[in-house]
Amino acid sequence: MGTRKCGGCLSGLLIPLALWSIIVNILLYFPNGQTSYVSSSKITNYVWYFEGICFSGILMLIVATVLLLLEKENNYKCCQSENCSKRYMTLLSIIFSALGIAFSGYCLVISTLALVQGPYCRTQHGWEYAFEGTAGRFLTESSVWMQCLEPPHVVEWNIILFSILIALSGLQVIVCLLKVAMQLSKILCGTYSVIIQPGVI
């Protein structure tokens, strides 16, 4: 029972993480809170990968919902044997947790690439990725951020929001990994008996 409650808490944790991912990703479309740049496509190209809205957001909400349903006591009985049903639900939980790892991992990778690339901004030479060739070194050199003249404070905006997305998706990966480990332990440690009792089909 304790394992089930712990699993339910982990699955429930994915919901606020997914909602925050959606909010943070939406904010990336409006540098410094201004709406004019998205309409003219003057924002970083990585926001169009919808990593926080779709993958770490909506798809993760679906995964969390399914995992919560699988944790319920009154699960659909897929077999006549109770052990068979429990093993089937455990297998489904592993599959959806693995999908959660893939979705949040995608968001983690894309957000990291966007953070290293830097923002799309107007410099003295026009609109460009001013720090694309720095391999992320600009992140620790705040003195060069002033190269971006427009949108105002776009470097700080991107660094903060993409860092939050990395943290949120990283937590999702950890939660889903824990879910997989817990479900595998049920099978490998014999929580669900593999031996079919006589007369049980």
N, C-alpha and C positions, 0 to 999 in steps of 0.2 A: 504493500500500500504506500509505503514511504517513497519507493522508487517511482510509482505512478504519479504521486503528488509532485515530486521533484521534476519529473518529465513534463508535467502540465505547466509548472512554473516557467520552465525553460521555453516551452512553446509559446506561452503567453508573453514572454519577454520580447519575442520577435515582433509582436504587433506594434508597440510604441517605437521600436527601432525602425520598422518599416515606415511608419507615419512620419517620423522625423526625417527620414531619407527623402521622402517625397517633398516635404516642405523645403529642405535645404537645396534640393535640386531645382525646385521652382525659383528660389531666390537667385540662383546663378544666372537666370535669364534676365535679371534686372540689376545690372551693376550699379552699386551705390543707391539702389532703390529707384532707379530711373527706367522708364519703359521705352524710351525712344530707340535704344540700341538694339533691342531684339527685333524690332520691326525692320530695321535696316541690316540685319544679320551681322552686326558689329560686336559679336560676342565670341568667345572661344569655341572652336568647332566641337570640342568634346562634350559640350552640354547637349548636343543633338544625338548623342548615343543613348540618352534617356536612362543612364545607369542607376540614378537614384529614384526616378519616377516609376519606371517599369520593373527593372530587375530587382533592385534592393527594396523596392516599394510595393507595387501592386502584386507582382508575382510572389514576393515574400509573404504578403498578407494571405494569399491563397495557400501557400505552404503551411503557414502558422495555423490557419483555420483547419486544414486537413489533419495536422498533427494533434490539435486539440480534440478533434472528433475521435481520432484513433485512441486517445488516452481515456475516453469515457468507459465506464464499466459496462454499459449496455450496448456494446458494439454489435454490429450485424454479425450473426453467426453464419460464417461461410461454410462451415463443415459440421458434421454431426458430432465430431469429437471436439471437446472444449480446447484441448491442447492444440489441435489443428487450427482452430480459429485464432487462438492467441499467437501462434507462430506466423499465421498469415498477416495479422495486424502488425506484428513486429516487423515483418518483411516490408510491408507498405510504409511503415514509419521510417525505416532505413532508406528506402527509395526516395521519399519526399524530403528527408533530411539531406540526402546527397544532392537533390535538386536545389535545396536551399544553399548548400555550399557553392554550387555552380553559379547561382544567381548573384549571391553576395560577393563571391570571388570575382565575378565580372565587374561589378561596381568598384571593388577594391582596386583592380588593375587599371581600369579606365580613369578613375579619380587620381591614382598615383601618376599616370602618364600626363594627365591634364595639369597636375600640380608642378611636375618637372618642366613641362613645356612652357608654362607661364601664360599670362593673359594676352588676348588680342586687343591691341590698343593703338591709339594714334601717337606717334612720335614725331620728331622733327622731319623724318623721312616719309611720313604718311602712316597709313594703317598697316600694322604688321605684328608678328610675334617677336617682340623685342628681345626676349630672353631665350628663344628656342635653342640657340647654339651653346648655351652656358651649362648644359647638363644639370640644371637645378641649383647651380652655385649662387644664383641671384637670391635664393630663398634666405640666405644668411647675410646678404649684403644689401641692407635697406637703403644705402646711399644711392644705389642705381635705380631704385624704383621710380624716381622722379622722371626717368626717361619716358614713362607713360604719361602723356599729357591729358588724355581723355580715354575712357571715362575717368572721372576723378576717383582716386583711391581704389582703382580697379585691382591693383596688385594685392593689396590687403584683403579686398573682398574675395578674390579667388583663393588666396592662401587659406583664409579662415574657413570658407565654406567647403572647399575640397578636402581640407584636413578633417573637418567634421564628418564628411561623407566617408573618408577613409576609416575613421574611428568607428562609425556606425556599422559599416559593412564588415569591418574586422571583427566587431562584437558578434555580428550575425554568423560569421564563419565559425567562431569559437562555439557559439550556442549550438549550431547544427552539428559540429564535430562531437560535442558532448552528447547530443542526442543519438548519433550513430554509435558512439562508444557504449552508451547505456543499453541500447537495443541489442548490440552484439553481445554484451555481457550476459543478457538474459538467455541468449541462445547457447553461447559457449560454456557458460557456467551452470547450465542445466535448470534454469528457472522454469522453462517449459519442457516437460519430458518428451524425449524423442521416441520413447518406447510406447507402442500402441498396446493398450490393455486388451486382453482376450475379449472378444465379443463386441469391441468398439471399432466401428468402421469410419 
